[in-house]
Amino acid sequence: MARRPLTSPRKEAIQARSRATVDALIEATARILVREGFDRASTNRIAEAAGVSIGSLYQYYPSKEALVAAVIDRHQQELMQVVRNALAEVSALPLEEGVRRLVAVAIDAHRVNPKLHRVLAEQIPRTGRLKNVEAFNRETYALFRSYLESHRVEVRAADLDLAAFVCVTSVEALTHNAVLHRPEVLSDKEAGALVEEATRLVLRYLQ
């Protein structure tokens, strides 16, 4: 039976110099994943692209899978911060304006480096990051439910937990599948139409 590769970092970067090394490795991993794919990526290639010795790489990461996991974790953290910021910004907006803004933010987030998003989606099971994704989804549901609660008089749905799940899952499914199968709808020319259609979908359900 094949041994599962280690996906946790060997140690945490604390000093500024070590953080810079880790940042360079993670950024190089992301570039190589987009350009060459997972199978052609290697720790030697990543170290070379990062301008870091292979010994320094192994001080922090035991395998390329651990580096890919680090890219996934950082990507998820960045997306979650976008979600938090967006929900804070729209908390006082009327439902229609707020939903449109949130849908636009979700779609814009997927438009940033969609090739990387596609590769990372394929690697999440391999790196054991499904639990992280589930935690991300739970927080997103909770944040959107709180938004719906603050606009209770505008919402038809009686069960806000279910409503938050339906809305968030619907928008995520649309944007995720656009990245995987219809990248043209994320282009500058067509993204606006996708925002309007997804906004209409969510508002008609909620109201």
C-alpha positions in Angstrom: 0.0 0.0 0.0 1.4 3.4 -1.0 2.4 5.6 1.9 0.5 8.9 2.0 2.8 11.9 1.6 3.1 14.3 4.5 1.2 17.5 3.9 1.9 19.5 7.1 4.9 21.9 7.2 7.9 20.8 9.2 8.1 24.1 11.1 6.5 27.6 11.3 8.4 30.5 9.8 8.8 33.2 12.5 11.6 35.4 11.6 11.1 37.9 8.7 13.8 36.1 6.6 12.2 32.7 7.0 8.7 34.1 6.3 10.1 35.6 3.0 11.5 32.1 2.2 8.2 30.5 2.8 6.3 33.1 0.8 8.7 32.6 -2.1 8.1 28.9 -2.0 4.4 29.1 -1.8 4.3 31.7 -4.7 6.6 29.5 -6.8 4.4 26.5 -6.2 1.4 28.3 -7.3 3.1 29.5 -10.5 4.3 26.0 -11.4 0.9 24.4 -10.7 -0.7 26.9 -13.1 2.0 26.6 -15.8 2.9 22.9 -15.6 0.3 21.1 -13.5 0.7 19.0 -10.4 2.3 15.9 -12.0 5.2 17.9 -13.5 5.8 20.0 -10.4 8.7 18.8 -8.1 10.4 20.1 -5.1 13.5 20.8 -7.2 11.6 22.8 -9.7 9.8 24.7 -6.9 13.1 25.5 -5.1 14.7 26.7 -8.3 11.7 28.9 -9.2 11.7 30.4 -5.7 15.4 31.1 -5.7 15.8 28.9 -2.6 18.1 25.9 -2.0 16.5 22.5 -1.9 17.8 22.1 1.6 16.0 25.3 2.7 12.8 24.0 1.1 13.0 20.8 3.1 13.5 22.7 6.3 10.0 23.9 6.0 8.1 21.4 3.8 8.6 17.6 3.6 7.1 17.1 0.1 5.5 18.9 -2.9 2.1 17.8 -1.5 2.9 19.9 1.6 3.6 22.9 -0.5 0.4 22.4 -2.5 -1.5 22.2 0.8 0.1 25.5 1.9 -1.0 27.1 -1.4 -4.6 25.8 -0.8 -4.6 27.0 2.8 -3.4 30.5 1.8 -5.9 30.6 -1.0 -8.8 29.7 1.3 -7.6 32.3 3.9 -7.6 35.0 1.2 -11.1 34.0 0.0 -12.4 34.0 3.5 -11.1 37.4 4.2 -12.8 38.7 1.0 -16.1 37.2 2.2 -15.7 38.7 5.7 -14.9 42.2 4.3 -17.8 42.0 1.8 -20.4 41.0 4.4 -19.2 43.8 6.7 -19.5 46.3 3.9 -23.0 45.4 2.9 -24.5 44.8 6.3 -26.5 48.1 6.2 -27.5 47.9 2.6 -31.0 46.9 1.4 -31.4 43.2 0.5 -31.2 43.7 -3.3 -28.1 45.9 -3.2 -26.4 43.7 -0.6 -27.1 40.4 -2.5 -25.9 42.0 -5.8 -22.7 43.1 -4.1 -22.0 39.7 -2.5 -22.6 37.9 -5.7 -20.3 40.2 -7.5 -17.6 39.7 -4.9 -18.0 35.9 -5.1 -17.6 36.0 -8.9 -14.7 38.4 -8.8 -12.9 36.2 -6.3 -13.1 33.3 -8.7 -11.9 35.5 -11.6 -8.6 36.0 -9.8 -6.3 33.4 -11.3 -9.0 30.9 -12.2 -6.4 28.4 -13.5 -4.9 28.2 -10.0 -8.4 27.8 -8.6 -9.0 24.9 -11.0 -5.8 23.1 -10.1 -6.3 23.6 -6.4 -9.8 22.2 -6.6 -8.4 19.0 -8.1 -5.7 18.7 -5.3 -7.9 19.3 -2.3 -8.7 15.6 -1.7 -5.1 14.6 -2.4 -3.8 16.9 0.3 -6.4 16.2 2.9 -7.8 19.7 2.9 -11.5 18.8 2.7 -12.0 19.6 6.4 -10.5 23.1 5.7 -13.0 23.7 2.9 -15.9 22.5 5.1 -14.8 24.9 7.8 -14.7 27.7 5.2 -18.2 26.8 4.0 -19.6 26.7 7.6 -18.2 30.2 8.3 -19.6 31.5 5.1 -23.0 30.1 5.8 -23.0 31.6 9.3 -21.9 35.0 8.1 -24.6 35.1 5.4 -27.2 33.8 7.8 -26.4 36.7 10.1 -26.8 39.1 7.1 -30.3 37.6 6.4 -31.2 37.9 10.1 -30.5 41.6 10.0 -32.8 41.9 6.9 -35.5 39.6 8.3 -38.4 41.8 7.2 -37.3 41.5 3.5 -36.8 37.7 3.5 -39.7 35.3 2.7 -37.8 32.2 3.9 -38.8 31.0 7.4 -35.7 28.8 8.0 -32.7 31.2 7.7 -30.2 28.4 8.2 -31.6 26.6 5.2 -31.9 29.8 3.2 -28.2 30.7 3.9 -27.2 27.2 2.8 -29.3 27.3 -0.4 -28.0 30.8 -1.4 -24.3 30.3 -0.6 -24.3 26.8 -2.2 -26.0 28.1 -5.3 -23.6 30.9 -5.9 -20.6 28.8 -5.1 -21.7 26.1 -7.5 -22.3 28.6 -10.3 -18.9 30.2 -9.9 -17.0 27.0 -9.3 -18.5 25.3 -12.3 -17.8 28.4 -14.4 -14.1 28.1 -13.5 -14.0 24.4 -14.3 -16.3 24.3 -17.4 -17.3 27.7 -18.6 -14.4 30.1 -18.0 -15.7 32.4 -20.8 -18.5 33.6 -18.5 -16.0 35.0 -16.1 -14.4 37.2 -18.8 -14.7 41.0 -18.5 -17.3 40.9 -21.3 -19.6 38.3 -19.7 -19.0 38.5 -15.9 -21.6 41.3 -15.5 -24.3 39.2 -17.0 -23.4 36.3 -14.7 -23.7 38.6 -11.7 -27.1 39.8 -12.8 -28.5 36.3 -13.4 -27.1 34.9 -10.1 -28.5 37.9 -8.2 -31.9 37.4 -9.8 -31.8 33.7 -8.8 -31.0 34.5 -5.1 -33.4 37.4 -4.8 -36.3 35.4 -6.3 -35.7 32.6 -3.8 -35.4 34.9 -0.8 -38.4 37.1 -1.7 
